[in-house]
C-alpha cells in the first residue's frame, strides 16, 4: 500500500528574504527582488540585473566560519534552507526521527560555478599548485545533499538531481516516490543555485535569453506580458521536509499540505527551445498519478520565465492538458518577483504552493501590464487573490527538454 506523503517543514533563501514570513509577505505585496547586480562589475554586460541574495553571511545561520569556507555559495544556500525547513518541521533527527530513515535530495542545475570560476582564475594566474585542495568537493553538484546529510545526521537515501531548471521539482517528486514506496520516512528535498557569476551572466546574455530592461530592474521579469524580453536570473534555495503521513502523525507534526502527484517527461525536441507537447504530457502524468480528474486542479504555479517562447509554450501546454478548464483555473508566475532561480526554482515554488494552499491566497504575477493575446489565461495579474483552493500544481521545465510537475492538495485527515 502506498504511503500518503505530507509537507511538514519549509525553508527558503531568496532575494525576497530568508525566512518564510518575510518571503511570503513580500510575494503578497508584489515586491520584486530584482536590482542592479552588485557582486561584480557589469559595465560590459548587456544584462546588468538579477535577483541577488544580498548581505548573505552563512555564519548568521549557525554555520561555522571554517566549514562555510569549504562550501560553494549554492551549498551554503541549500544548507541554510534545509536547516530552516528542519526547524520549521520540529524534526529532531535521532530523537523524533530515525536517522537511517531520513534522506536528502537537494539538487542544483549547475552546482559550484563560482568555485569553478575562482579556481580557474587561480590556475591561470598562479599555477596548478595554488588550486585549492577543496576545489572538487566544493564544486560538485551533489555536495549540497552531502553537506546537509553531514550537518543533520540524515543517513537515509542521499541523492542529487541535475536537470537544469526542472531540478528542484524532480528532487521533490523523486523524494515523494521514495517515501510513497517505503524507502524512507522523511526526505529533506528541493534545490539550490548560485550562478550570478561573470561567466554565467555572459553565457546567458550571449544566448539573448535574459532581459535587458536595466533601467527598470524591478519591472524586467514580466511573464505573459507582451513586452517581456527574457528571464531575470535569481539565486537561492527552496527546501521541503516531506514525511509519510503516519510518521508525521506519530510525532504530532504540523502539516502544510499533502503531495499527491508527480509527473515527468522529456521533449526529445531541442537543447533550449521548449515543446508544449512535452509539458502537457508531464502535467497529464502528474494528474493521472494523483488519481484525480483534471478539473480538480484550481491553481498552477507556472514555470513562467518571462521568455517570449517559453510563456507561450506553457500556455499552450496548459490548454492542451486541461481543455476548457484551462480558462477556469488560476495561473501565476512568481518568477516575476523572485527571478528565475534555475535549479532552485522548483524548490522555492513548491514552498509557495504549500503556503498558497495553507493560507488560501494566490500570489500574483506582477508586471503584467499588457497581457500577450497568445497568453490568454487567468494569470492573477499584479494583485494577490483570496481563493480557498484545495488542489494545486507546480511546473518546472529545463534545458534539454526535462519536464517535472508536482501536485499538492490541502491536507485532510
N, C-alpha and C positions, 0 to 999 in steps of 0.2 A: 504493500500500500504506500502510495506517495505521501511524503510528509508535506504538511502545509508550511509555508515559509513566510516569516514576517520581518518587518523592519523595526528594530528596537533602538538604533542609535544612528546619528548622522553628524558628519563634520565637514567643514569647508575651509579652504584657503582661497581667497579671491580678491580681485581689485575692489570689491564692494564690502569686504570685511572678512574676518577670520573667526567669527562666531555666528551661530545660527540666527540669533535675533537681529543683529546688525545687518547681516546679509539679507534676510527676508524682508526687513523693513525697508532696506534700500531698493529691493525689487519692487515692492508695492508702491514706493514713492516714485518709481520710474527713473531712478538715478542711473546715470551712465558711469561706468568705471574707466572709460577711455580718456586718455590725455596724451600730451606730447611725451615721447619716451625720454626718460631721464637717465637711464642706465649707461648710455654711451652716446657719442656724437652722431647725430642723424643727418648732418648737413647734406651729405651726398646721396641720401636715400630718397626715392620717390615717395615712399610712405614713411612718415615720421611719428606715427601714433600707435598706441597699443593699450591694452588693459593691464597695466603693470600692478603687481602687488608691491605697494610702496612701504618702505621702512620695516621690512620683514627681518626679524632677528630670531633665529631658532632658539636662542637661549631664553627668550621671553616666554617660551612654551615648555621649559623644563628640559631642553636638550643640552647636554653637556657641551661646552665650547670645543673641547678636544675631539669629541665624537662628531660634532657638526662639521668640523674642518675636513673630515673624511667622507662627507656626503655631498653629492651634487645638489644643486638647488631643488631639482624635482624630487629628490629623495627626502629632503627636508620638508617640502610641502606635503608629500604623501604621509610622512610620519606624523607631522603636526595634525593633519586632518584625521588620521586614524586614531591618535590619542584622544582627540576631541570627541570622535564618534564613540569610542570605548567608554569614555567618561559619561557621555550623554546616555549611553545604554546602561550605565551602572554595571558594566561587565567586569568582573574581577577574576581574571584567568588564574586558575589554581585554587580559587575559593568557590565561586558560584558557576564555574565552567571548567571542564576537564581540558587541560592544555592540549592533549592529543586529539581532541575533538573540535578544536578551534583552528580554522585555516585562514590563509591570507591570499588574496588575489587583487593586487593593486598594480595595474598596468600603466604603460606610458607609450605614447605614439612614437616618440623619438629618443627618449632616455636622456643621458647626461651630455647633451650637446655643448653646454657651457664648459664642462670639464674637458671635453674633447678639444674644443677650440683653444682654451687656455694652454693646454699641454702641447698642442701642436705648435703654438707660438713659441713656447719654451724650447721645443725640439729644434725649430728653425733658427732661433736666435742664440741658444746657448748649448745646443748639442744633446745627444741622447742620454748622457749621464745625469742631466738635470731634470729629466722627466720624472714625475712623482711616482714612487712605488705604489701609491694608492690610485693611480690613474684608472686602471682597469676596473677594480671593484667600486670606484666612484661612478664610473661612466655607464656600465652595463645596465640595460633597461630593467632587468629583474631585481635590481638592488633595492627598490622601494619595498617590494614584498619581503625581501631578505632582511632588511633593517627593521621593518615593522615586526617581523617574527622574533628577531633578536631582542628588541626592546620590550615586547609584551609577553614573551614566553609561549606564543602560539605554536604548537608542534604538529598541527594537523596539515591537510593539503596546502602546499605552498607553491604558487604558480604565478606566471605573468603572461598577459596577453599583449600583443603588439599588432594592432590592426588600425593604425593611423587614428582617424577621428572617431572610429567606432570602438576604440579600446575600452573606455570606461564602461560602456553598456555591455559589451561582450564579457568583461570581467564580472559584472553583477549578474548577468544572465547565467554564465557558467557556474558561478557560486550558488545561485538559486538551484541549479540542477544537482550540484554536489550534495546540498542539504536535502533536496527532494528525494534523492535515491539513497540517503542514509550514510554517505561517505564522510559527512561532517555534521555537527550540530550547530556550529556557529561559523560564519565567514565574515572576515573584515575585507571589504571589497570596494573597488572603484578605480579611479585613475588620477595620475599626477603628471604635470608637464611644466617645463620651464625653458621655453625656446625663444624668449625675447632677447635674442643674441644677434650680433652683427651678421653672422653667416646665414642664419635663418631669415632674418628680415631682408637680406639681399636676395636670397633664393626665392622667397615668396613674392617679393617685389618684381623680380625679373620674370616671374611667371605671369605677372599682371593679375594676380589673384586677390591682392589686398586693396582696400580703399585708399585713395589719395586725398581724401577730404581733410587735409591737415589744418585748415583754418578753422574748422568746427569739429574737433575730435569727438565731442560728446554726441554729435549727430551723424557720425560716419557709419556706424553699424545700423542699417535700416532694412531689415528683412521684409520682403514682399512689397517694398516701396518701389515705384517706377524709377526713382533716381538712385537706386543702390548701385554701387560701383565696386563691390568687393568686400571681403571679410576684414575684420579687425582682429589681430592676434591678441589672445589673452593668455594668462598663466595661472597656475594654482593647482588645487586638488579638491576632489569630492569623494567622500568615503561613507559607505553604509555599513552598519552591523546587521547582518541577516542571521536569523535563528530559525530553527524548527519551532513551530508553534508550541509543541509540547515542552521544549526546553525553555522557551520564554515564559510560559505559564508556570512552570515548576519553580522558577526563580522570581516570579512576580514582576516581570519586566513590563514597562510601559511600551505600548505598541503604536507605531505611527500608521502603518498600512500593511497590507498583505501583497506579496508578489505572486501573481497568478499565471503569467505567461511570458514566454521568451521565444523570439524568432530570429533566425539568421539566414542570410543568403549571400550569394556572390553575383555580381553583374555580368561577369565574363564579357566585358564590353570595352573598357578604355582605362588608361592609367589614372586619369584625373576627372574625366567627364562622367557624371552620374547617369544611370539608366533608370527611368521611373519604373520600369517593369521589375527590376531587381528589388527596389524599395517596396513596391507593392507586394511582391511575394514574401518579403520579410515580415511585413505587417500582418498579412494573411496567416502566416505560420504562427505568429505570436497569438493571434486571436484564436486559432484552432487549438494551440497548446493550452490556452486559458480555459477552453471549453465553454466559450461564450459566443453569443451572436455579435456580428459587427456593430449592430445598433446599440449595444451596451456601452460602447466607448463614448464618453461625453467630452473628453478633453485630450488634446495632443500637445505635448511639449515638442515642438518641431526641431529638426536639425537646423533648419532656417539660418543659414550662414550669412546671408546678405550678398550672395553672388548672383549675378543675372541668370545663369543657367541653373544653379542648384535650387533656388527657391521655386522656380517654375517647375522643375522636375519633381520636387517633393509634393507640390500642389497636385500635379497630375497623378502621382502615385497614391495620394490620399483619396482622390476621386475614383481612381481605379479600384481601390480597396473597399471603399465604403459606399460607392454609388450615390444615390440621392441623400443618404445620411451624412455625407461629407459636408453638406450645407447646413446641417443642424448641429454639428458638434463645434466646439471652440478649439482654436489652434493658436498658440503663441510661441514666439521665439525669444527666449530670454538672453540669447546671444546679442540682442540689441543693447543689452546692458552690461553683460559680463565679457563681451568679446568672445571669440572662438578659442576655447581653451584646448583644442586639439584632443590629445588622448585623455585629458581630464574632463572634457565636456560632458560625456555621458554620466560620469560620476556626479558632477555638480547638478546636472539636470535631473538625475534620479532623486537627489536631495530635494530639489524644487517640486518634483512630482509628489513626494511624500508630504511636504509642507502644504501643498495645494489641497490634497485630499484631507489632511487633518484640519486645516483651517477654513475650508470652503471658500477659498479665494483664488482666482486665476490671475497670475502675474501678466502684465501687458507685453505687447510688442511695441516698444517706443520708436519714435521717429517714423511712424507710418503715417505720413502726411498726404501722400498721393499714391493710393494703392494701385499696383500694377493690374490692369484689366485681365491679364492672363493668370494672375494670382487672385482668385475670386472667392476665397473662403472667408470665414469669420476669424480674423487674427487678433482679436481682443486689442484693438488699437489704442495705445497711449495711456489708458487708464486701467487699473485692476478691476476685476469684476467679481462680485459675490456670486457664487454658484455652488450649491450643495451637491457636488459631484460624487459619484460612487465608484466609477471606473475610469482610469486614465492611462495614457500610453506615452512613451518617450522613444523618439527615433534618433539614431546616430548612423551616419554614413561616412565611410573613409575612402581615401585614395586607394586605388587598386580594386575598387568595387566591393568593399567589405560593408555589409549592412547588418545592423543589430537593432532590435526592438524589444522593449520590456513593457509589461502591463502590470499595473498595481490597482488594487481596489481598496476602498475604505474597509477597515477591519471590522468584522462581526464575529463574535464568538461562535 
